[in-house]
Amino acid sequence: MKYTLNEHIVVNRSIDACFAYLKDFSTIEQWDPGVYRSRKLTAGPPSTDTKYEILLKLPGNKHAAMQYTQIAINEPHQLILHGDGGSFKALDTISFTTVDANRTRIDYTAELDLAWLSPAFGWTIKPFLNRIGKNAIKGLNAALTNPSAPSRRRLKDTIYDKLIVPGTLGFGKRGYLSLPRKSHTNRMDGKVVVITGPTAGLGLAAACELTRLGATLVLLGRDRQKLDSAAEQIQAFSGCSQGVLHIIEADLSSLQATEKAAKQILHTQPHIHVLINNAGALFAEREETKEGFERALAVNFLAPVLLNKLLQARLKNDSRIVNVVSGGLYFQGLKIDDLQFRKETYDGSKAYARAKRALLYLSQDSAANHTACYYTMHPGWAATPGVAKSLPAFNKKLQNYMRDSRMGADTMIWLATAPELKDYKTPQLWFDRRPHTCDVLPGTKSKPEELQRLKNWTTATLSPFV
């Protein structure tokens, strides 16, 4: 049976912006609710003969794979793709028409060929196919429409956070998949993003998406070989040029190395639009750096705070600082009398969570007292190489429920790009694009005098490097 779907929308975006978003067909997972996952199989920028793998959602949490091939690209007016799923084929045509400078009409046509279905029984499936088409174009309209303001904290979220178990149930991929909006459509052309820990996991996923949006990246990590490999993966994903990726090698467990890296950035970048402190590490045994700091505290707290301070000269009113923490901080309070775990028996998970809580507090203080916008987020439970190495039992037990890196990085990318967050300075802990409670368990919330002691200690500790 053959059947044709025709849908159209008018969106408040320029034709160039609309075309740039849809030119890479793997973005379909961000706007079509019938698609579970998509990826570009051909490295480099989209062109004719570029291939994509699309996983369609089926009942029972199952998926069906289709391979799409880009047939024609008539920029900025038309895209044509052919999809092949064996017994199911499709010819998709997406056309763009300028309404005015800030509005575009998008026509979506899908010519479907269902070889397994007799035309005599077509009436049984046509309503289902029509619904698929309408849901897809509705999703695209939502993807290309920016909210007027970020979401507020819901009573439901506050209750779930306080009850802990219901809240953590949303930490996995089910929480991400239930989000009403997953798109990243706002261009970053001409904007500079500094990101730490970009060689794998969340950092690499964020870097890939940000370059697809046109950003120039400064990749800051400790292993040159891994940085070079990450740069190749980023170029393959987004098709960006080598010239928009700047590599700086630095071990962020060393404050001296962090200071040196910051000086390199200051020398080369006149304006930093976004700083993403993503790098993190969890250690099984307690070790001190050459400078005398417990490693988890140095990497997860001192280094990002120092980097924030050193780059202040390049952070303007419109700049954004995104500090990545962990949901594990919900279970740990700040031990102000033993920040370096010298008195208590060392526990890597506790040290990591406490350092991230300290970063949360300093980030919220900065949000209230600086001109740039400071945001803090946690990614939920994401299956990253770092988690697999540091928490193998946790990773194995929850591997079927955990998010992939792209799901975990979603809020990080949104905080870096969303126009509805412009000038938003209210201190929050963000998760899945919504503000959440910072303290849920008794005894985990620090008193004002403890926070002041943390600020005083941090200032004194970092003063030799500032």
LODOLO-415743 format. One line per 2 residues: for each residue y, z negated, x negated of C-alpha. Coordinates in Angstrom, 2 decimals, decimal comma. Example, Ala and Ser with C-alpha at 12.3 -4.5 7.8 and 13.67 -1.06 7.14 Angstrom:
BEGIN
-4,50 -7,80 -12,30 | -1,06 -7,14 -13,67
This chain:
BEGIN
0,00 0,00 0,00 | 3,51 0,81 -1,18
6,56 -1,16 -0,06 | 10,22 -1,32 -1,14
12,45 -4,39 -1,20 | 16,23 -3,97 -1,11
18,64 -6,87 -1,55 | 22,23 -7,24 -2,72
24,83 -9,91 -3,49 | 28,48 -10,08 -4,51
29,24 -12,70 -7,18 | 32,45 -14,01 -8,74
31,70 -12,67 -12,22 | 32,84 -9,61 -14,13
30,42 -6,71 -14,34 | 30,09 -7,23 -18,09
29,12 -10,89 -17,67 | 26,54 -10,05 -14,99
25,03 -7,24 -17,04 | 24,90 -9,36 -20,20
22,90 -12,03 -18,37 | 20,37 -9,69 -16,77
20,01 -7,26 -19,65 | 17,42 -9,62 -21,14
14,88 -9,64 -18,32 | 13,23 -12,81 -19,61
16,08 -14,72 -17,93 | 14,23 -14,05 -14,65
12,53 -17,44 -15,03 | 15,96 -19,06 -14,66
16,74 -17,52 -11,29 | 13,60 -16,23 -9,52
11,74 -19,17 -7,93 | 8,57 -17,05 -7,85
8,43 -16,91 -11,67 | 6,99 -19,80 -13,68
7,62 -18,52 -17,19 | 8,84 -15,36 -18,92
9,21 -14,27 -22,50 | 10,39 -11,22 -24,39
7,47 -9,79 -26,35 | 9,55 -7,34 -28,37
11,70 -8,91 -31,08 | 15,41 -8,18 -31,27
18,02 -7,17 -28,69 | 16,77 -5,67 -25,39
16,43 -1,88 -25,47 | 14,35 0,83 -23,87
10,64 0,06 -24,41 | 11,31 -3,68 -24,78
8,35 -5,53 -23,24 | 8,25 -8,82 -21,36
5,47 -11,08 -20,13 | 6,12 -12,63 -16,71
3,98 -15,41 -15,23 | 4,17 -15,37 -11,44
3,54 -18,53 -9,43 | 0,40 -18,59 -7,29
-0,92 -21,24 -4,90 | -2,77 -24,14 -6,51
-0,55 -24,28 -9,61 | -2,05 -21,04 -10,88
-0,27 -18,08 -12,46 | -0,65 -14,32 -12,57
0,57 -12,38 -15,60 | 2,56 -9,16 -15,41
3,89 -7,07 -18,25 | 7,27 -5,44 -17,76
8,64 -2,59 -19,84 | 12,35 -1,78 -20,00
12,64 1,88 -18,99 | 16,39 2,42 -18,88
19,59 0,57 -19,85 | 22,80 2,13 -18,59
25,37 -0,43 -19,68 | 26,95 -1,99 -17,68
25,76 -0,25 -14,52 | 21,98 -0,18 -14,27
18,70 -1,64 -15,55 | 15,27 -0,19 -14,72
11,98 -1,90 -15,52 | 8,34 -1,17 -14,77
5,94 -4,01 -14,15 | 2,15 -3,84 -14,38
-0,12 -6,60 -13,18 | -3,31 -4,57 -12,92
-3,81 -4,17 -9,17 | -0,12 -4,88 -8,61
2,70 -2,72 -9,96 | 6,48 -2,75 -9,52
9,48 -0,61 -10,37 | 12,58 -2,83 -10,47
16,09 -1,36 -10,43 | 19,12 -3,61 -10,83
22,48 -1,90 -10,25 | 25,95 -3,28 -10,92
29,17 -2,17 -9,21 | 32,67 -3,50 -9,87
34,36 -4,91 -6,78 | 37,41 -6,08 -8,73
38,07 -7,62 -12,15 | 36,28 -10,85 -11,26
33,73 -9,76 -8,69 | 30,58 -7,69 -8,98
28,09 -6,31 -6,50 | 24,46 -6,48 -7,67
21,83 -4,38 -5,90 | 18,19 -5,27 -6,51
15,46 -2,82 -5,53 | 11,75 -3,43 -6,12
9,31 -0,61 -5,38 | 5,95 -2,35 -5,03
2,52 -0,77 -5,30 | -0,30 -3,02 -4,08
-3,37 -0,94 -4,87 | -5,74 -3,53 -3,43
-4,21 -3,55 0,07 | -4,80 -0,89 2,70
-1,61 0,36 4,45 | -3,27 -0,52 7,75
-3,02 -4,20 6,86 | 0,45 -4,00 5,36
2,00 -5,82 8,30 | 0,16 -8,99 7,23
1,96 -9,26 3,90 | 5,35 -7,65 4,52
6,99 -10,91 5,75 | 5,73 -12,65 2,59
7,09 -9,89 0,35 | 10,46 -9,94 2,14
10,69 -13,67 1,61 | 9,98 -13,22 -2,10
12,81 -10,68 -2,36 | 15,28 -12,84 -0,48
14,40 -15,93 -2,52 | 14,87 -13,96 -5,74
18,32 -12,62 -4,84 | 19,33 -16,04 -3,49
18,30 -17,56 -6,82 | 20,27 -14,94 -8,73
23,35 -15,65 -6,62 | 23,03 -19,37 -7,40
22,52 -18,64 -11,10 | 25,74 -16,65 -11,31
27,80 -19,13 -9,26 | 29,19 -22,11 -11,15
29,48 -25,42 -9,28 | 33,03 -26,70 -8,93
32,04 -30,07 -10,44 | 29,00 -31,65 -12,09
26,52 -33,51 -9,92 | 27,19 -37,13 -9,18
24,65 -39,88 -9,62 | 22,43 -40,04 -6,54
21,30 -43,28 -4,94 | 17,77 -41,90 -5,13
18,03 -41,49 -8,91 | 19,43 -45,00 -9,35
16,58 -46,50 -7,32 | 13,95 -44,48 -9,16
15,48 -45,43 -12,53 | 15,44 -49,12 -11,61
11,82 -48,95 -10,46 | 10,93 -47,26 -13,77
7,62 -45,66 -12,75 | 9,10 -43,27 -10,14
11,82 -42,40 -12,63 | 9,43 -41,61 -15,46
7,34 -39,40 -13,17 | 10,26 -36,96 -13,32
10,22 -36,95 -17,13 | 7,45 -34,32 -17,17
7,55 -30,64 -16,31 | 7,37 -31,36 -12,59
10,84 -32,90 -12,77 | 12,26 -29,83 -14,49
10,56 -27,38 -12,13 | 12,08 -29,17 -9,13
15,64 -28,58 -10,38 | 17,69 -26,49 -7,94
19,49 -24,72 -10,80 | 18,05 -23,77 -14,19
20,28 -20,91 -15,28 | 22,43 -20,54 -18,39
24,90 -17,79 -17,57 | 28,16 -18,81 -19,22
28,94 -16,79 -22,33 | 29,71 -18,48 -25,66
31,11 -15,45 -27,48 | 33,45 -16,50 -30,29
32,39 -20,16 -30,08 | 30,91 -22,11 -32,97
28,04 -24,54 -32,37 | 26,80 -26,93 -35,06
23,25 -28,11 -34,33 | 21,07 -30,50 -36,32
17,27 -30,32 -36,30 | 17,11 -26,61 -35,30
13,82 -25,68 -36,98 | 11,40 -26,61 -34,16
11,09 -28,14 -30,72 | 14,21 -28,85 -28,68
16,64 -27,81 -31,40 | 15,05 -24,41 -31,91
14,85 -23,79 -28,14 | 18,54 -24,68 -27,74
19,56 -22,54 -30,70 | 17,71 -19,53 -29,28
19,38 -19,81 -25,88 | 22,85 -20,45 -27,30
22,69 -17,30 -29,43 | 21,51 -15,33 -26,41
24,76 -16,49 -24,82 | 26,70 -15,18 -27,82
27,39 -18,36 -29,82 | 27,79 -18,52 -33,59
25,51 -21,25 -34,97 | 25,61 -23,57 -37,94
21,99 -24,65 -38,48 | 21,76 -28,00 -40,24
18,36 -29,19 -41,49 | 16,56 -30,56 -44,53
14,05 -27,79 -45,32 | 15,45 -24,42 -46,43
12,19 -22,59 -45,82 | 11,95 -23,92 -42,26
15,63 -23,10 -41,66 | 15,07 -19,50 -42,78
12,01 -19,26 -40,52 | 13,99 -20,68 -37,60
16,75 -18,13 -38,18 | 14,16 -15,33 -37,97
12,78 -16,75 -34,72 | 16,27 -17,07 -33,25
17,07 -13,46 -34,11 | 13,77 -12,27 -32,62
14,44 -14,21 -29,41 | 18,07 -13,34 -28,77
18,66 -10,22 -30,82 | 21,67 -11,83 -32,50
22,85 -10,55 -35,84 | 22,15 -12,42 -39,05
25,90 -12,89 -39,50 | 26,21 -15,37 -36,60
23,73 -17,81 -38,20 | 24,98 -20,09 -40,97
22,44 -22,31 -42,75 | 23,25 -25,65 -44,36
20,49 -27,62 -46,04 | 20,82 -31,41 -45,85
18,51 -34,40 -45,49 | 20,12 -36,43 -42,71
18,37 -39,61 -43,80 | 20,90 -39,60 -46,66
24,48 -40,39 -45,72 | 25,64 -38,84 -48,99
23,86 -35,59 -48,08 | 25,32 -35,77 -44,57
28,80 -36,14 -46,05 | 28,24 -33,15 -48,34
27,03 -31,02 -45,41 | 30,08 -31,98 -43,35
32,36 -30,88 -46,19 | 30,62 -27,49 -46,27
31,18 -27,10 -42,52 | 34,83 -28,11 -42,80
35,30 -25,53 -45,55 | 33,83 -22,65 -43,54
34,62 -23,41 -39,88 | 38,23 -23,75 -38,67
37,15 -24,83 -35,18 | 33,94 -26,43 -33,92
33,49 -25,91 -30,20 | 30,19 -27,80 -29,87
28,39 -30,30 -32,08 | 24,80 -31,06 -31,05
23,24 -34,07 -32,78 | 19,64 -33,23 -31,99
17,80 -34,24 -35,17 | 15,55 -37,26 -34,76
12,58 -38,86 -36,45 | 10,05 -41,59 -35,67
8,26 -43,27 -38,60 | 4,98 -45,17 -38,56
5,90 -47,43 -41,49 | 9,17 -49,09 -42,42
10,87 -47,48 -45,38 | 14,40 -47,67 -46,71
16,47 -44,75 -47,93 | 17,92 -44,73 -51,46
21,14 -46,01 -49,89 | 19,33 -49,07 -48,48
19,04 -48,18 -44,79 | 15,92 -48,25 -42,62
15,03 -44,56 -42,19 | 14,90 -44,42 -38,37
18,32 -46,07 -38,16 | 19,72 -43,70 -40,79
18,45 -40,48 -39,18 | 18,82 -41,33 -35,51
22,05 -43,33 -35,56 | 24,05 -43,47 -38,77
23,87 -39,75 -39,64 | 25,05 -38,43 -36,25
27,85 -40,99 -36,04 | 28,95 -40,11 -39,56
28,82 -36,39 -38,78 | 30,96 -36,98 -35,68
33,54 -38,83 -37,75 | 33,64 -36,36 -40,62
34,06 -33,32 -38,38 | 36,88 -34,80 -36,28
39,42 -32,48 -37,92 | 37,61 -29,47 -36,41
37,01 -31,00 -32,99 | 39,76 -30,10 -30,53
40,44 -31,18 -26,96 | 38,04 -28,54 -25,65
35,25 -29,45 -28,11 | 32,02 -31,03 -26,94
29,72 -33,43 -28,78 | 26,20 -33,65 -27,39
24,15 -36,59 -28,67 | 20,42 -36,37 -27,95
18,70 -39,70 -27,31 | 15,34 -40,66 -25,80
14,02 -42,04 -22,54 | 12,34 -44,67 -24,72
15,66 -46,51 -24,95 | 15,07 -47,74 -21,40
12,45 -50,11 -22,80 | 14,43 -51,48 -25,75
17,62 -53,43 -26,08 | 19,90 -53,49 -29,10
18,90 -56,16 -31,64 | 22,30 -56,63 -33,24
21,04 -59,33 -35,64 | 18,23 -57,15 -36,96
19,39 -53,52 -36,78 | 17,33 -52,65 -39,84
14,07 -54,30 -38,72 | 13,95 -56,69 -41,65
13,01 -59,80 -39,66 | 10,65 -58,42 -37,05
7,29 -56,75 -37,67 | 8,04 -53,06 -37,86
7,22 -50,83 -34,89 | 8,22 -47,17 -35,27
8,62 -46,54 -31,54 | 10,84 -49,60 -31,13
12,94 -48,70 -34,17 | 13,42 -45,18 -32,84
14,36 -46,35 -29,32 | 16,78 -49,00 -30,62
18,52 -46,51 -32,89 | 18,89 -44,10 -29,96
20,30 -46,90 -27,80 | 22,86 -47,64 -30,49
23,79 -43,94 -30,53 | 24,15 -44,03 -26,74
26,58 -46,96 -26,94 | 28,70 -45,43 -29,69
28,74 -42,09 -27,85 | 29,94 -43,75 -24,65
32,62 -45,62 -26,54 | 33,78 -42,36 -28,12
33,82 -40,67 -24,69 | 36,32 -43,26 -23,51
38,50 -43,24 -26,65 | 38,60 -39,71 -28,09
40,16 -36,43 -27,01 | 36,97 -34,37 -27,42
34,24 -34,63 -24,76 | 31,22 -36,77 -25,72
27,96 -36,35 -23,82 | 24,63 -38,13 -24,20
21,36 -36,80 -22,81 | 17,63 -37,36 -23,01
15,09 -34,55 -22,59 | 12,30 -36,31 -20,74
8,76 -35,96 -22,04 | 8,68 -32,76 -24,07
5,69 -31,46 -26,02 | 7,38 -30,83 -29,35
5,91 -30,76 -32,87 | 7,75 -34,00 -33,59
6,12 -35,81 -30,65 | 2,67 -34,46 -31,57
3,08 -35,76 -35,12 | 4,72 -39,13 -34,37
2,96 -40,04 -31,11 | -0,42 -38,24 -31,17
-2,11 -40,51 -28,59 | 0,83 -40,20 -26,16
0,97 -36,44 -26,70 | -2,77 -35,98 -26,09
-2,85 -38,18 -22,99 | 0,12 -36,50 -21,28
-0,15 -32,96 -22,65 | -0,83 -31,46 -19,21
2,25 -33,12 -17,73 | 4,79 -32,70 -20,52
7,60 -30,19 -20,63 | 7,74 -27,41 -23,14
10,66 -27,32 -25,56 | 12,72 -24,94 -23,43
12,45 -27,28 -20,45 | 13,39 -30,28 -22,58
16,40 -28,48 -24,07 | 17,82 -27,39 -20,71
20,32 -30,24 -20,22 | 21,40 -29,99 -23,86
22,31 -26,31 -23,39 | 23,99 -27,02 -20,05
26,15 -29,77 -21,56 | 27,23 -27,37 -24,29
28,17 -24,49 -21,97 | 28,85 -25,55 -18,36
32,46 -24,87 -17,27 | 32,22 -27,55 -14,57
32,15 -30,13 -17,37 | 35,51 -29,07 -18,80
37,56 -32,19 -19,57 | 34,80 -34,42 -18,15
35,07 -37,64 -20,16 | 33,31 -40,25 -18,03
30,62 -41,97 -20,16 | 27,20 -41,05 -18,77
23,56 -40,70 -19,75 | 22,51 -37,23 -18,59
19,01 -36,14 -17,66 | 18,15 -32,92 -15,82
21,87 -32,15 -15,39 | 22,52 -35,43 -13,53
23,99 -38,76 -14,66 | 21,47 -41,60 -14,76
21,38 -45,36 -15,23 | 21,51 -46,50 -18,86
19,94 -49,96 -18,46 | 17,02 -50,78 -16,18
15,02 -53,63 -17,70 | 16,42 -57,19 -17,96
17,62 -57,98 -21,45 | 18,14 -54,40 -22,57
21,84 -54,18 -21,74 | 24,10 -55,38 -24,54
27,03 -57,69 -23,96 | 30,58 -56,56 -24,84
30,67 -58,83 -27,90 | 27,42 -57,29 -29,18
28,84 -53,80 -28,77 | 31,93 -54,83 -30,71
29,71 -56,19 -33,51 | 27,85 -52,87 -33,54
31,13 -50,96 -33,85 | 32,39 -53,25 -36,62
29,13 -53,00 -38,59 | 28,99 -49,22 -38,20
32,59 -48,77 -39,31 | 32,06 -50,95 -42,38
28,76 -49,26 -43,23 | 30,13 -45,74 -43,00
33,49 -46,44 -44,62 | 32,36 -45,39 -48,15
31,50 -41,92 -46,75 | 34,50 -41,33 -44,50
